[in-house]
Amino acid sequence: MNPGAMEEGVKVAGGVVESLKAQPLSLALVIMNVALLCLLFYVARSAMETRRHETEAFYQAQKETQAVLSKCIEPEQILELLKSKGGN
């Protein structure tokens, strides 16, 4: 980069800092906006983690239910079993 562009960047940054010093309310608003963005990011991340845990728990419960149901005997099978054993 040429030194002219670097010097211009430093001047712009210095001007921004000076204007924020002259208007503390603007600086406070910038800080509050950054804090709000951080808070929203944290809340969204926490919600995503909670949703992931709930989804995993739901699928685990479904697997357990399916395992129990797969071991059940259907009513037709009971009737056939009773008929084959000599029942009515």
Secondary structure, 3 states (H helix, E strand, C coil): CCHHHHHHHHHHHHHHHHHHHHCHHHHHHHHHHHHHHHHHHHHHHHHHHHHHHHHHHHHHHHHHHHHHHHCCCCHHHHHHHHHHCCCC
